Amino acid sequence: MPEFFYLLIDRPTLIAVPIVFFAALALWTRSRVAWVAAAAWVLYLIYELGMKAGEFCSGAACLKRSPLYAGYPVLAFLSLVALVRG
């Protein structure tokens, strides 16, 4: 994967930026899709924090991020739809 994707893996606190953005967009436009996007980003934050803490993995398995091959496209699609609907 490109280095850009590892930015959120290395610094999971940056995931708060899209969460705040989509929550603000949802409050401003009353869009349910924006709430869904914000919730999806919250779930991704929980996943990354759990991986970083070793709760969802152990040892070398923490380096394997194969669920992100499905997670990133879903987050991108939901974010794009929320932006368009907002």
C-alpha positions in Angstrom: 0.0 0.0 0.0 1.1 3.6 -0.5 2.7 5.4 2.4 -0.3 7.7 2.6 -2.4 4.9 4.0 0.0 4.2 6.8 -0.4 7.8 8.1 -3.7 6.8 9.7 -2.2 3.5 10.9 0.8 5.2 12.5 -1.2 8.1 14.0 -4.8 6.9 14.7 -5.6 10.2 16.5 -5.7 11.8 13.0 -8.9 9.8 12.4 -10.7 12.3 14.6 -10.5 14.8 11.8 -13.0 13.1 9.5 -15.1 12.1 12.5 -15.5 15.7 13.5 -16.0 16.9 9.9 -18.7 14.4 9.1 -20.5 14.9 12.5 -20.5 18.7 11.8 -21.7 18.1 8.3 -24.5 15.9 9.7 -25.5 18.5 12.2 -25.4 21.3 9.6 -27.3 19.4 6.8 -29.3 16.9 8.9 -28.0 14.2 6.6 -28.2 10.6 7.8 -25.5 9.6 5.3 -23.1 11.9 7.0 -24.0 10.3 10.4 -23.3 6.9 8.9 -19.9 8.1 7.5 -19.0 9.6 10.9 -20.0 6.3 12.6 -17.9 4.3 10.1 -14.9 6.5 10.9 -15.5 5.9 14.6 -15.5 2.2 14.1 -12.3 2.5 12.1 -10.8 4.5 15.0 -11.8 1.8 17.5 -10.2 -0.8 15.2 -6.9 1.1 14.9 -6.7 1.8 18.6 -7.4 -1.8 19.3 -4.7 -2.9 16.9 -2.2 -0.5 18.3 -3.0 -1.7 21.9 -2.8 -5.3 20.9 -6.4 -6.1 21.8 -7.4 -7.4 18.3 -4.1 -9.1 17.5 -1.0 -10.5 19.0 2.7 -10.3 18.0 3.4 -10.2 14.3 -0.3 -10.4 13.5 -0.6 -6.7 14.4 1.4 -5.8 11.3 -1.1 -7.5 9.0 -3.8 -5.1 7.9 -5.7 -7.2 5.3 -9.1 -6.0 6.6 -8.2 -2.6 5.4 -8.4 -3.8 1.8 -12.1 -3.8 2.3 -12.3 -1.1 4.9 -10.6 1.7 3.0 -12.9 1.5 0.0 -16.0 1.4 2.2 -14.8 4.5 4.1 -13.9 6.2 0.9 -17.3 5.4 -0.7 -19.3 6.5 2.4 -17.2 9.7 2.7 -17.8 10.5 -0.9 -21.5 9.9 -0.7 -21.8 12.0 2.4 -19.9 14.8 0.8 -22.2 14.8 -2.2 -25.4 14.5 -0.2 -24.2 17.2 2.2 
